[in-house]
Amino acid sequence: MMVQIGLKRLQSWCFAVALSVAAMVMIGVSSPALAQPRALPDFTDLVEQVGPSVVNIRTMEKVSARGMPDGGGQDEMFEFFRRFGLPIPNVPRQLPSPHPRRQQPPDEEQPHGVGSGFVLSADGLIMTNAHVIEGADEVIVTLTDKREFKAKIMGSDKRSDIALVKIEASGLPAVKVGDVNRLKVGEWVMAIGSPFGLDNTVTAGIVSAKQRDTGDYLPFIQTDVAINPGNSGGPLINMRGEVVGVNSQIYSRSGGSMGISFAIPMDEAVRVSEQLRATGRVSRGRIGVQIDQVTKEVAESIGLGKPHGALVRSVESGSPAEKAGVEAGDIITRFDGKLVDKSSDLPRMVGSTKPGSRSSLTVFRRGGLKELVVTVAEIDADKPARKQSDKEEKSRGSSAAQALGLSVSELSDGLRKELKIKGGVRVDAATDAAARAGLREGDVIIQIGNQEVTGVREFEVAVSKLDKNKAVNVLFRRGEWAQYAVIRPGR
């Protein structure tokens, strides 16, 4: 009996141990998943932290009231029927008043638009988009505590779409400005604004991309945060409660959010706002060049290697670039020692340089690098390009060019003067390989195979030295523009 009881106790003990081991195994297997939960972020603390700094912006526009004929309430009745397309009742109308000095009604203020903004400083400085306040005669700012203020426009910059307004208030909750360089693709972000006039609406998403080139001077932040009309000017906020961008644009076919929105990086916005606060306008640098991207094919053919830099297609007459010695066909690879990775980098670098500054330029020209110094001027309106003159004197054709599908002739003095070039040859006909490369009659070749061309004779010499089985780069002018073509014989 004792043996049986002991055996039962032993069996019970073994069963308990087995259950314990199984439980430990199950815990051990599942513990890593429990240790690294992947829950969605909670934005409630961020909303409480940043929400009070976000404002609603309404704009008003003065509309001249059209004087209506005298007739008192009867004319108002007729106007009501006309406005809503109702049949006008057959009622005898009163005659106009004989008094010519009837006072005209004052101008009326009508709603112009709705947007968002956020408090930059406790003394009432508010940032928003330039397009939010454009054309407004009055700007009304509403805080989250429902206080309303008439705002003064401190300055507006259309190129960056940044504007500053000021309200007479103190002790306002200012936002914290974040470091855009720390922002990563895939990072959670949040927006607060007034889409469709719905105040303090919170939406969230992730950073879809950085450095999106949708503007001349700004590399935008792309997100999938729901942004709609009325969100413009509101803040884009990271998970640390810092503003990293100003919501500005959306891509949409319907007018509503499609999951692609763009925000102005906060470092760019702050730089613009500092100038607006100081002078009410933004001063940008310019050097007077028209540029294009450098393709992989062109980079390889001219010996640049990796495609980078900005290809100079034309140089404005009398511009800082011309005075510095920049030529059409140059590739600007560095500005002030900073690498120009893509062509869109150059306008931003030059634009952020103070006018009057002396800056260094590194250009790639005919297979080598050249250092230049340019004095940056202040940006002005673009000048329209001149059309190429039709009065061009033709000279003898070039037999050496036939292998490339080209027929060329000497330039006239008039065309040289018009294009402001030292030399070159005019393309009289482009066939076969030259035509496939994009050349056409009227183009002016100024360089072939990294060799400068001053006339037909020099062109023939340069062509005779080429390997007829290899692609050759050609730098040519088409009116004001300079560009590269790559001719591939036998293709």
VEXDOGU-727763 format. One record per residue (C-alpha): residue in one letter; x, y, z. Coordinates in steps of 0.1 Angstrom, whole numbers, padded with zeros to 4 digits. Layout:
<pts>
{residuo:a, px:X, py:Y, pz:Z} .
...
</pts>
This chain:
<pts>
{residuo:m, px:0000, py:0000, pz:0000} .
{residuo:m, px:0028, py:0024, pz:0009} .
{residuo:v, px:0046, py:0015, pz:-0024} .
{residuo:q, px:0015, py:0022, pz:-0044} .
{residuo:i, px:0010, py:0056, pz:-0027} .
{residuo:g, px:0047, py:0064, pz:-0033} .
{residuo:l, px:0044, py:0055, pz:-0069} .
{residuo:k, px:0013, py:0077, pz:-0073} .
{residuo:r, px:0031, py:0106, pz:-0057} .
{residuo:l, px:0061, py:0100, pz:-0079} .
{residuo:q, px:0039, py:0100, pz:-0110} .
{residuo:s, px:0022, py:0132, pz:-0098} .
{residuo:w, px:0055, py:0149, pz:-0092} .
{residuo:c, px:0068, py:0139, pz:-0127} .
{residuo:f, px:0036, py:0152, pz:-0143} .
{residuo:a, px:0040, py:0185, pz:-0125} .
{residuo:v, px:0077, py:0188, pz:-0135} .
{residuo:a, px:0067, py:0181, pz:-0171} .
{residuo:l, px:0040, py:0208, pz:-0170} .
{residuo:s, px:0066, py:0233, pz:-0156} .
{residuo:v, px:0091, py:0224, pz:-0183} .
{residuo:a, px:0065, py:0228, pz:-0210} .
{residuo:a, px:0055, py:0262, pz:-0196} .
{residuo:m, px:0091, py:0274, pz:-0195} .
{residuo:v, px:0096, py:0263, pz:-0231} .
{residuo:m, px:0065, py:0281, pz:-0242} .
{residuo:i, px:0076, py:0313, pz:-0223} .
{residuo:g, px:0111, py:0309, pz:-0237} .
{residuo:v, px:0098, py:0307, pz:-0272} .
{residuo:s, px:0074, py:0336, pz:-0270} .
{residuo:s, px:0096, py:0359, pz:-0248} .
{residuo:p, px:0115, py:0376, pz:-0276} .
{residuo:a, px:0082, py:0386, pz:-0293} .
{residuo:l, px:0070, py:0400, pz:-0259} .
{residuo:a, px:0103, py:0418, pz:-0254} .
{residuo:q, px:0100, py:0437, pz:-0287} .
{residuo:p, px:0064, py:0447, pz:-0292} .
{residuo:r, px:0056, py:0465, pz:-0325} .
{residuo:a, px:0026, py:0486, pz:-0314} .
{residuo:l, px:0015, py:0517, pz:-0334} .
{residuo:p, px:0027, py:0550, pz:-0319} .
{residuo:d, px:0006, py:0570, pz:-0295} .
{residuo:f, px:0002, py:0606, pz:-0306} .
{residuo:t, px:-0018, py:0619, pz:-0277} .
{residuo:d, px:0011, py:0634, pz:-0258} .
{residuo:l, px:0023, py:0651, pz:-0290} .
{residuo:v, px:-0011, py:0666, pz:-0296} .
{residuo:e, px:-0012, py:0680, pz:-0261} .
{residuo:q, px:0023, py:0694, pz:-0265} .
{residuo:v, px:0022, py:0710, pz:-0299} .
{residuo:g, px:-0016, py:0715, pz:-0305} .
{residuo:p, px:-0018, py:0748, pz:-0286} .
{residuo:s, px:0009, py:0762, pz:-0309} .
{residuo:v, px:-0011, py:0756, pz:-0341} .
{residuo:v, px:-0035, py:0784, pz:-0353} .
{residuo:n, px:-0062, py:0787, pz:-0378} .
{residuo:i, px:-0058, py:0815, pz:-0404} .
{residuo:r, px:-0087, py:0831, pz:-0422} .
{residuo:t, px:-0082, py:0858, pz:-0449} .
{residuo:m, px:-0106, py:0884, pz:-0460} .
{residuo:e, px:-0108, py:0903, pz:-0493} .
{residuo:k, px:-0124, py:0937, pz:-0499} .
{residuo:v, px:-0149, py:0936, pz:-0526} .
{residuo:s, px:-0164, py:0968, pz:-0541} .
{residuo:a, px:-0201, py:0969, pz:-0536} .
{residuo:r, px:-0218, py:0976, pz:-0570} .
{residuo:g, px:-0241, py:1006, pz:-0567} .
{residuo:m, px:-0277, py:0996, pz:-0574} .
{residuo:p, px:-0304, py:1019, pz:-0588} .
{residuo:d, px:-0325, py:1036, pz:-0562} .
{residuo:g, px:-0356, py:1016, pz:-0554} .
{residuo:g, px:-0350, py:1006, pz:-0518} .
{residuo:g, px:-0362, py:0972, pz:-0508} .
{residuo:q, px:-0379, py:0966, pz:-0541} .
{residuo:d, px:-0346, py:0966, pz:-0560} .
{residuo:e, px:-0331, py:0942, pz:-0534} .
{residuo:m, px:-0361, py:0919, pz:-0540} .
{residuo:f, px:-0354, py:0919, pz:-0578} .
{residuo:e, px:-0317, py:0912, pz:-0571} .
{residuo:f, px:-0327, py:0883, pz:-0549} .
{residuo:f, px:-0348, py:0867, pz:-0577} .
{residuo:r, px:-0320, py:0873, pz:-0603} .
{residuo:r, px:-0293, py:0858, pz:-0581} .
{residuo:f, px:-0312, py:0825, pz:-0575} .
{residuo:g, px:-0326, py:0821, pz:-0610} .
{residuo:l, px:-0362, py:0826, pz:-0600} .
{residuo:p, px:-0388, py:0842, pz:-0622} .
{residuo:i, px:-0391, py:0879, pz:-0616} .
{residuo:p, px:-0426, py:0889, pz:-0605} .
{residuo:n, px:-0445, py:0913, pz:-0627} .
{residuo:v, px:-0445, py:0942, pz:-0603} .
{residuo:p, px:-0442, py:0978, pz:-0614} .
{residuo:r, px:-0407, py:0991, pz:-0605} .
{residuo:q, px:-0402, py:1024, pz:-0588} .
{residuo:l, px:-0384, py:1051, pz:-0607} .
{residuo:p, px:-0348, py:1060, pz:-0597} .
{residuo:s, px:-0343, py:1087, pz:-0572} .
{residuo:p, px:-0338, py:1122, pz:-0587} .
{residuo:h, px:-0311, py:1130, pz:-0562} .
{residuo:p, px:-0276, py:1124, pz:-0578} .
{residuo:r, px:-0256, py:1125, pz:-0546} .
{residuo:r, px:-0268, py:1093, pz:-0532} .
{residuo:q, px:-0241, py:1078, pz:-0510} .
{residuo:q, px:-0226, py:1046, pz:-0524} .
{residuo:p, px:-0224, py:1016, pz:-0501} .
{residuo:p, px:-0189, py:1009, pz:-0486} .
{residuo:d, px:-0166, py:0981, pz:-0497} .
{residuo:e, px:-0175, py:0948, pz:-0483} .
{residuo:e, px:-0151, py:0922, pz:-0468} .
{residuo:q, px:-0157, py:0887, pz:-0480} .
{residuo:p, px:-0140, py:0854, pz:-0470} .
{residuo:h, px:-0109, py:0848, pz:-0492} .
{residuo:g, px:-0094, py:0816, pz:-0479} .
{residuo:v, px:-0086, py:0793, pz:-0449} .
{residuo:g, px:-0053, py:0779, pz:-0439} .
{residuo:s, px:-0031, py:0770, pz:-0409} .
{residuo:g, px:0000, py:0783, pz:-0392} .
{residuo:f, px:0020, py:0779, pz:-0360} .
{residuo:v, px:0036, py:0801, pz:-0334} .
{residuo:l, px:0073, py:0807, pz:-0339} .
{residuo:s, px:0078, py:0830, pz:-0309} .
{residuo:a, px:0059, py:0838, pz:-0277} .
{residuo:d, px:0055, py:0874, pz:-0288} .
{residuo:g, px:0031, py:0865, pz:-0316} .
{residuo:l, px:0052, py:0857, pz:-0346} .
{residuo:i, px:0034, py:0831, pz:-0368} .
{residuo:m, px:0046, py:0811, pz:-0398} .
{residuo:t, px:0024, py:0800, pz:-0426} .
{residuo:n, px:0024, py:0795, pz:-0464} .
{residuo:a, px:0027, py:0825, pz:-0487} .
{residuo:h, px:-0002, py:0812, pz:-0508} .
{residuo:v, px:-0024, py:0812, pz:-0477} .
{residuo:i, px:-0022, py:0850, pz:-0473} .
{residuo:e, px:-0018, py:0859, pz:-0510} .
{residuo:g, px:-0043, py:0886, pz:-0521} .
{residuo:a, px:-0056, py:0890, pz:-0486} .
{residuo:d, px:-0067, py:0925, pz:-0473} .
{residuo:e, px:-0071, py:0912, pz:-0438} .
{residuo:v, px:-0056, py:0882, pz:-0420} .
{residuo:i, px:-0074, py:0868, pz:-0389} .
{residuo:v, px:-0057, py:0844, pz:-0366} .
{residuo:t, px:-0076, py:0821, pz:-0343} .
{residuo:l, px:-0059, py:0804, pz:-0314} .
{residuo:t, px:-0069, py:0771, pz:-0299} .
{residuo:d, px:-0085, py:0789, pz:-0269} .
{residuo:k, px:-0108, py:0807, pz:-0295} .
{residuo:r, px:-0091, py:0841, pz:-0292} .
{residuo:e, px:-0090, py:0860, pz:-0325} .
{residuo:f, px:-0065, py:0885, pz:-0336} .
{residuo:k, px:-0060, py:0907, pz:-0367} .
{residuo:a, px:-0026, py:0899, pz:-0379} .
{residuo:k, px:0000, py:0921, pz:-0396} .
{residuo:i, px:0018, py:0906, pz:-0426} .
{residuo:m, px:0056, py:0908, pz:-0419} .
{residuo:g, px:0067, py:0894, pz:-0452} .
{residuo:s, px:0060, py:0868, pz:-0479} .
{residuo:d, px:0082, py:0849, pz:-0502} .
{residuo:k, px:0065, py:0831, pz:-0532} .
{residuo:r, px:0096, py:0812, pz:-0543} .
{residuo:s, px:0098, py:0793, pz:-0510} .
{residuo:d, px:0060, py:0797, pz:-0502} .
{residuo:i, px:0068, py:0810, pz:-0467} .
{residuo:a, px:0051, py:0839, pz:-0450} .
{residuo:l, px:0053, py:0855, pz:-0416} .
{residuo:v, px:0024, py:0873, pz:-0398} .
{residuo:k, px:0024, py:0890, pz:-0364} .
{residuo:i, px:-0004, py:0893, pz:-0338} .
{residuo:e, px:-0004, py:0915, pz:-0307} .
{residuo:a, px:-0001, py:0889, pz:-0280} .
{residuo:s, px:0024, py:0876, pz:-0255} .
{residuo:g, px:0031, py:0844, pz:-0236} .
{residuo:l, px:0021, py:0822, pz:-0266} .
{residuo:p, px:0033, py:0786, pz:-0267} .
{residuo:a, px:0060, py:0785, pz:-0294} .
{residuo:v, px:0069, py:0753, pz:-0313} .
{residuo:k, px:0103, py:0736, pz:-0310} .
{residuo:v, px:0122, py:0735, pz:-0343} .
{residuo:g, px:0137, py:0701, pz:-0351} .
{residuo:d, px:0168, py:0691, pz:-0371} .
{residuo:v, px:0158, py:0681, pz:-0406} .
{residuo:n, px:0191, py:0663, pz:-0411} .
{residuo:r, px:0180, py:0638, pz:-0384} .
{residuo:l, px:0148, py:0630, pz:-0402} .
{residuo:k, px:0147, py:0595, pz:-0417} .
{residuo:v, px:0126, py:0580, pz:-0444} .
{residuo:g, px:0100, py:0557, pz:-0428} .
{residuo:e, px:0099, py:0578, pz:-0396} .
{residuo:w, px:0065, py:0586, pz:-0381} .
{residuo:v, px:0053, py:0622, pz:-0384} .
{residuo:m, px:0021, py:0640, pz:-0376} .
{residuo:a, px:0003, py:0671, pz:-0390} .
{residuo:i, px:-0021, py:0695, pz:-0373} .
{residuo:g, px:-0041, py:0720, pz:-0393} .
{residuo:s, px:-0075, py:0731, pz:-0405} .
{residuo:p, px:-0084, py:0709, pz:-0435} .
{residuo:f, px:-0117, py:0722, pz:-0451} .
{residuo:g, px:-0119, py:0747, pz:-0422} .
{residuo:l, px:-0120, py:0719, pz:-0395} .
{residuo:d, px:-0098, py:0734, pz:-0368} .
{residuo:n, px:-0072, py:0714, pz:-0349} .
{residuo:t, px:-0075, py:0683, pz:-0371} .
{residuo:v, px:-0047, py:0657, pz:-0364} .
{residuo:t, px:-0034, py:0633, pz:-0391} .
{residuo:a, px:-0004, py:0610, pz:-0391} .
{residuo:g, px:0018, py:0590, pz:-0414} .
{residuo:i, px:0054, py:0584, pz:-0423} .
{residuo:v, px:0082, py:0602, pz:-0442} .
{residuo:s, px:0080, py:0588, pz:-0478} .
{residuo:a, px:0111, py:0605, pz:-0492} .
{residuo:k, px:0134, py:0634, pz:-0487} .
{residuo:q, px:0150, py:0659, pz:-0511} .
{residuo:r, px:0121, py:0657, pz:-0536} .
{residuo:d, px:0128, py:0682, pz:-0564} .
{residuo:t, px:0094, py:0698, pz:-0570} .
{residuo:g, px:0106, py:0734, pz:-0568} .
{residuo:d, px:0136, py:0756, pz:-0579} .
{residuo:y, px:0148, py:0764, pz:-0544} .
{residuo:l, px:0134, py:0738, pz:-0521} .
{residuo:p, px:0141, py:0700, pz:-0516} .
{residuo:f, px:0107, py:0690, pz:-0502} .
{residuo:i, px:0099, py:0663, pz:-0476} .
{residuo:q, px:0074, py:0638, pz:-0490} .
{residuo:t, px:0050, py:0621, pz:-0466} .
{residuo:d, px:0018, py:0600, pz:-0468} .
{residuo:v, px:0002, py:0621, pz:-0441} .
{residuo:a, px:-0034, py:0631, pz:-0450} .
{residuo:i, px:-0031, py:0667, pz:-0461} .
{residuo:n, px:-0061, py:0686, pz:-0476} .
{residuo:p, px:-0070, py:0722, pz:-0485} .
{residuo:g, px:-0067, py:0741, pz:-0453} .
{residuo:n, px:-0038, py:0722, pz:-0440} .
{residuo:s, px:-0014, py:0746, pz:-0459} .
{residuo:g, px:0009, py:0764, pz:-0435} .
{residuo:g, px:0005, py:0739, pz:-0407} .
{residuo:p, px:0034, py:0721, pz:-0390} .
{residuo:l, px:0048, py:0686, pz:-0398} .
{residuo:i, px:0059, py:0672, pz:-0364} .
{residuo:n, px:0083, py:0644, pz:-0355} .
{residuo:m, px:0078, py:0620, pz:-0326} .
{residuo:r, px:0099, py:0642, pz:-0304} .
{residuo:g, px:0074, py:0670, pz:-0307} .
{residuo:e, px:0096, py:0691, pz:-0330} .
{residuo:v, px:0085, py:0709, pz:-0361} .
{residuo:v, px:0105, py:0696, pz:-0391} .
{residuo:g, px:0085, py:0710, pz:-0420} .
{residuo:v, px:0057, py:0733, pz:-0432} .
{residuo:n, px:0029, py:0715, pz:-0450} .
{residuo:s, px:0026, py:0731, pz:-0484} .
{residuo:q, px:0015, py:0710, pz:-0513} .
{residuo:i, px:-0004, py:0678, pz:-0522} .
{residuo:y, px:-0005, py:0656, pz:-0553} .
{residuo:s, px:-0041, py:0650, pz:-0561} .
{residuo:r, px:-0063, py:0642, pz:-0591} .
{residuo:s, px:-0095, py:0648, pz:-0571} .
{residuo:g, px:-0086, py:0678, pz:-0550} .
{residuo:g, px:-0084, py:0657, pz:-0519} .
{residuo:s, px:-0056, py:0637, pz:-0502} .
{residuo:m, px:-0041, py:0608, pz:-0522} .
{residuo:g, px:-0013, py:0599, pz:-0498} .
{residuo:i, px:0013, py:0621, pz:-0514} .
{residuo:s, px:0020, py:0654, pz:-0497} .
{residuo:f, px:0050, py:0677, pz:-0495} .
{residuo:a, px:0064, py:0698, pz:-0467} .
{residuo:i, px:0090, py:0726, pz:-0468} .
{residuo:p, px:0120, py:0716, pz:-0447} .
{residuo:m, px:0121, py:0736, pz:-0415} .
{residuo:d, px:0158, py:0746, pz:-0419} .
{residuo:e, px:0149, py:0763, pz:-0452} .
{residuo:a, px:0118, py:0779, pz:-0437} .
{residuo:v, px:0137, py:0793, pz:-0408} .
{residuo:r, px:0164, py:0808, pz:-0430} .
{residuo:v, px:0137, py:0825, pz:-0451} .
{residuo:s, px:0117, py:0837, pz:-0421} .
{residuo:e, px:0148, py:0854, pz:-0406} .
{residuo:q, px:0151, py:0875, pz:-0437} .
{residuo:l, px:0114, py:0883, pz:-0437} .
{residuo:r, px:0115, py:0893, pz:-0401} .
{residuo:a, px:0145, py:0916, pz:-0407} .
{residuo:t, px:0137, py:0932, pz:-0440} .
{residuo:g, px:0102, py:0919, pz:-0451} .
{residuo:r, px:0118, py:0903, pz:-0482} .
{residuo:v, px:0142, py:0876, pz:-0492} .
{residuo:s, px:0174, py:0884, pz:-0510} .
{residuo:r, px:0188, py:0855, pz:-0531} .
{residuo:g, px:0220, py:0852, pz:-0551} .
{residuo:r, px:0224, py:0845, pz:-0588} .
{residuo:i, px:0253, py:0840, pz:-0612} .
{residuo:g, px:0234, py:0841, pz:-0646} .
{residuo:v, px:0235, py:0806, pz:-0660} .
{residuo:q, px:0209, py:0783, pz:-0675} .
{residuo:i, px:0216, py:0747, pz:-0664} .
{residuo:d, px:0206, py:0712, pz:-0671} .
{residuo:q, px:0213, py:0678, pz:-0656} .
{residuo:v, px:0243, py:0657, pz:-0666} .
{residuo:t, px:0233, py:0623, pz:-0679} .
{residuo:k, px:0253, py:0591, pz:-0674} .
{residuo:e, px:0259, py:0588, pz:-0712} .
{residuo:v, px:0273, py:0624, pz:-0714} .
{residuo:a, px:0294, py:0620, pz:-0682} .
{residuo:e, px:0310, py:0588, pz:-0696} .
{residuo:s, px:0317, py:0603, pz:-0731} .
{residuo:i, px:0334, py:0634, pz:-0719} .
{residuo:g, px:0355, py:0617, pz:-0692} .
{residuo:l, px:0336, py:0630, pz:-0662} .
{residuo:g, px:0330, py:0595, pz:-0649} .
{residuo:k, px:0301, py:0596, pz:-0624} .
{residuo:p, px:0272, py:0618, pz:-0636} .
{residuo:h, px:0272, py:0648, pz:-0613} .
{residuo:g, px:0272, py:0686, pz:-0614} .
{residuo:a, px:0252, py:0711, pz:-0634} .
{residuo:l, px:0256, py:0714, pz:-0672} .
{residuo:v, px:0258, py:0751, pz:-0683} .
{residuo:r, px:0235, py:0754, pz:-0713} .
{residuo:s, px:0239, py:0792, pz:-0716} .
{residuo:v, px:0256, py:0821, pz:-0699} .
{residuo:e, px:0237, py:0854, pz:-0696} .
{residuo:s, px:0255, py:0883, pz:-0712} .
{residuo:g, px:0271, py:0906, pz:-0687} .
{residuo:s, px:0263, py:0882, pz:-0658} .
{residuo:p, px:0287, py:0873, pz:-0630} .
{residuo:a, px:0292, py:0839, pz:-0646} .
{residuo:e, px:0303, py:0855, pz:-0679} .
{residuo:k, px:0327, py:0878, pz:-0660} .
{residuo:a, px:0341, py:0849, pz:-0641} .
{residuo:g, px:0349, py:0830, pz:-0674} .
{residuo:v, px:0321, py:0804, pz:-0673} .
{residuo:e, px:0314, py:0790, pz:-0708} .
{residuo:a, px:0284, py:0772, pz:-0723} .
{residuo:g, px:0292, py:0735, pz:-0720} .
{residuo:d, px:0310, py:0737, pz:-0687} .
{residuo:i, px:0299, py:0714, pz:-0660} .
{residuo:i, px:0299, py:0731, pz:-0625} .
{residuo:t, px:0309, py:0704, pz:-0601} .
{residuo:r, px:0315, py:0725, pz:-0569} .
{residuo:f, px:0303, py:0758, pz:-0556} .
{residuo:d, px:0322, py:0773, pz:-0527} .
{residuo:g, px:0339, py:0740, pz:-0522} .
{residuo:k, px:0306, py:0721, pz:-0518} .
{residuo:l, px:0298, py:0692, pz:-0542} .
{residuo:v, px:0271, py:0698, pz:-0567} .
{residuo:d, px:0256, py:0663, pz:-0569} .
{residuo:k, px:0227, py:0671, pz:-0592} .
{residuo:s, px:0218, py:0702, pz:-0612} .
{residuo:s, px:0190, py:0712, pz:-0588} .
{residuo:d, px:0216, py:0717, pz:-0560} .
{residuo:l, px:0232, py:0746, pz:-0577} .
{residuo:p, px:0203, py:0771, pz:-0576} .
{residuo:r, px:0199, py:0764, pz:-0539} .
{residuo:m, px:0235, py:0769, pz:-0532} .
{residuo:v, px:0237, py:0801, pz:-0552} .
{residuo:g, px:0203, py:0813, pz:-0540} .
{residuo:s, px:0213, py:0810, pz:-0503} .
{residuo:t, px:0246, py:0830, pz:-0509} .
{residuo:k, px:0245, py:0866, pz:-0499} .
{residuo:p, px:0247, py:0889, pz:-0530} .
{residuo:g, px:0281, py:0905, pz:-0533} .
{residuo:s, px:0299, py:0875, pz:-0520} .
{residuo:r, px:0329, py:0861, pz:-0539} .
{residuo:s, px:0325, py:0824, pz:-0543} .
{residuo:s, px:0346, py:0797, pz:-0559} .
{residuo:l, px:0334, py:0776, pz:-0589} .
{residuo:t, px:0349, py:0743, pz:-0600} .
{residuo:v, px:0341, py:0735, pz:-0636} .
{residuo:f, px:0348, py:0705, pz:-0658} .
{residuo:r, px:0359, py:0717, pz:-0692} .
{residuo:r, px:0374, py:0697, pz:-0721} .
{residuo:g, px:0385, py:0668, pz:-0699} .
{residuo:g, px:0399, py:0688, pz:-0670} .
{residuo:l, px:0389, py:0708, pz:-0639} .
{residuo:k, px:0392, py:0746, pz:-0638} .
{residuo:e, px:0389, py:0769, pz:-0608} .
{residuo:l, px:0370, py:0802, pz:-0612} .
{residuo:v, px:0359, py:0830, pz:-0589} .
{residuo:v, px:0325, py:0845, pz:-0593} .
{residuo:t, px:0309, py:0875, pz:-0575} .
{residuo:v, px:0273, py:0866, pz:-0567} .
{residuo:a, px:0247, py:0891, pz:-0578} .
{residuo:e, px:0211, py:0895, pz:-0565} .
{residuo:i, px:0184, py:0875, pz:-0583} .
{residuo:d, px:0161, py:0893, pz:-0607} .
{residuo:a, px:0135, py:0885, pz:-0633} .
{residuo:d, px:0145, py:0859, pz:-0659} .
{residuo:k, px:0153, py:0874, pz:-0693} .
{residuo:p, px:0136, py:0859, pz:-0723} .
{residuo:a, px:0159, py:0840, pz:-0746} .
{residuo:r, px:0165, py:0855, pz:-0780} .
{residuo:k, px:0156, py:0836, pz:-0812} .
{residuo:q, px:0184, py:0825, pz:-0834} .
{residuo:s, px:0190, py:0848, pz:-0864} .
{residuo:d, px:0180, py:0835, pz:-0898} .
{residuo:k, px:0207, py:0856, pz:-0915} .
{residuo:e, px:0236, py:0832, pz:-0916} .
{residuo:e, px:0262, py:0830, pz:-0943} .
{residuo:k, px:0271, py:0796, pz:-0954} .
{residuo:s, px:0306, py:0786, pz:-0965} .
{residuo:r, px:0320, py:0754, pz:-0979} .
{residuo:g, px:0310, py:0720, pz:-0965} .
{residuo:s, px:0331, py:0696, pz:-0945} .
{residuo:s, px:0339, py:0663, pz:-0961} .
{residuo:a, px:0354, py:0648, pz:-0929} .
{residuo:a, px:0321, py:0652, pz:-0911} .
{residuo:q, px:0302, py:0629, pz:-0935} .
{residuo:a, px:0313, py:0598, pz:-0915} .
{residuo:l, px:0293, py:0612, pz:-0886} .
{residuo:g, px:0263, py:0621, pz:-0907} .
{residuo:l, px:0272, py:0658, pz:-0905} .
{residuo:s, px:0275, py:0685, pz:-0931} .
{residuo:v, px:0289, py:0717, pz:-0916} .
{residuo:s, px:0300, py:0752, pz:-0927} .
{residuo:e, px:0317, py:0783, pz:-0914} .
{residuo:l, px:0299, py:0806, pz:-0891} .
{residuo:s, px:0290, py:0841, pz:-0902} .
{residuo:d, px:0304, py:0870, pz:-0883} .
{residuo:g, px:0269, py:0881, pz:-0875} .
{residuo:l, px:0260, py:0847, pz:-0859} .
{residuo:r, px:0292, py:0847, pz:-0839} .
{residuo:k, px:0283, py:0881, pz:-0826} .
{residuo:e, px:0247, py:0872, pz:-0819} .
{residuo:l, px:0257, py:0840, pz:-0800} .
{residuo:k, px:0287, py:0857, pz:-0783} .
{residuo:i, px:0310, py:0828, pz:-0792} .
{residuo:k, px:0346, py:0828, pz:-0805} .
{residuo:g, px:0340, py:0801, pz:-0831} .
{residuo:g, px:0324, py:0769, pz:-0842} .
{residuo:v, px:0307, py:0754, pz:-0872} .
{residuo:r, px:0271, py:0755, pz:-0883} .
{residuo:v, px:0253, py:0722, pz:-0890} .
{residuo:d, px:0239, py:0724, pz:-0925} .
{residuo:a, px:0225, py:0689, pz:-0924} .
{residuo:a, px:0223, py:0661, pz:-0899} .
{residuo:t, px:0216, py:0625, pz:-0910} .
{residuo:d, px:0222, py:0589, pz:-0898} .
{residuo:a, px:0242, py:0589, pz:-0866} .
{residuo:a, px:0241, py:0626, pz:-0861} .
{residuo:a, px:0203, py:0627, pz:-0865} .
{residuo:r, px:0199, py:0599, pz:-0841} .
{residuo:a, px:0219, py:0618, pz:-0816} .
{residuo:g, px:0195, py:0647, pz:-0818} .
{residuo:l, px:0215, py:0672, pz:-0839} .
{residuo:r, px:0197, py:0692, pz:-0866} .
{residuo:e, px:0202, py:0719, pz:-0891} .
{residuo:g, px:0210, py:0753, pz:-0876} .
{residuo:d, px:0229, py:0739, pz:-0846} .
{residuo:v, px:0263, py:0753, pz:-0839} .
{residuo:i, px:0290, py:0728, pz:-0829} .
{residuo:i, px:0316, py:0744, pz:-0806} .
{residuo:q, px:0333, py:0713, pz:-0793} .
{residuo:i, px:0338, py:0676, pz:-0804} .
{residuo:g, px:0356, py:0649, pz:-0786} .
{residuo:n, px:0366, py:0673, pz:-0759} .
{residuo:q, px:0384, py:0694, pz:-0786} .
{residuo:e, px:0374, py:0731, pz:-0791} .
{residuo:v, px:0362, py:0739, pz:-0826} .
{residuo:t, px:0369, py:0774, pz:-0840} .
{residuo:g, px:0361, py:0767, pz:-0876} .
{residuo:v, px:0357, py:0740, pz:-0903} .
{residuo:r, px:0394, py:0733, pz:-0906} .
{residuo:e, px:0397, py:0727, pz:-0868} .
{residuo:f, px:0366, py:0706, pz:-0869} .
{residuo:e, px:0380, py:0684, pz:-0897} .
{residuo:v, px:0412, py:0679, pz:-0878} .
{residuo:a, px:0394, py:0669, pz:-0847} .
{residuo:v, px:0371, py:0645, pz:-0865} .
{residuo:s, px:0401, py:0629, pz:-0883} .
{residuo:k, px:0416, py:0620, pz:-0850} .
{residuo:l, px:0385, py:0602, pz:-0837} .
{residuo:d, px:0381, py:0565, pz:-0835} .
{residuo:k, px:0353, py:0559, pz:-0860} .
{residuo:n, px:0341, py:0528, pz:-0841} .
{residuo:k, px:0336, py:0547, pz:-0808} .
{residuo:a, px:0310, py:0571, pz:-0796} .
{residuo:v, px:0320, py:0608, pz:-0796} .
{residuo:n, px:0306, py:0637, pz:-0776} .
{residuo:v, px:0296, py:0669, pz:-0793} .
{residuo:l, px:0289, py:0702, pz:-0775} .
{residuo:f, px:0266, py:0724, pz:-0795} .
{residuo:r, px:0245, py:0755, pz:-0793} .
{residuo:r, px:0209, py:0757, pz:-0802} .
{residuo:g, px:0200, py:0794, pz:-0800} .
{residuo:e, px:0209, py:0805, pz:-0765} .
{residuo:w, px:0212, py:0770, pz:-0752} .
{residuo:a, px:0242, py:0747, pz:-0751} .
{residuo:q, px:0239, py:0710, pz:-0747} .
{residuo:y, px:0258, py:0677, pz:-0753} .
{residuo:a, px:0250, py:0650, pz:-0778} .
{residuo:v, px:0266, py:0616, pz:-0781} .
{residuo:i, px:0271, py:0604, pz:-0817} .
{residuo:r, px:0274, py:0566, pz:-0821} .
{residuo:p, px:0286, py:0557, pz:-0856} .
{residuo:g, px:0273, py:0525, pz:-0872} .
{residuo:r, px:0242, py:0523, pz:-0849} .
</pts>
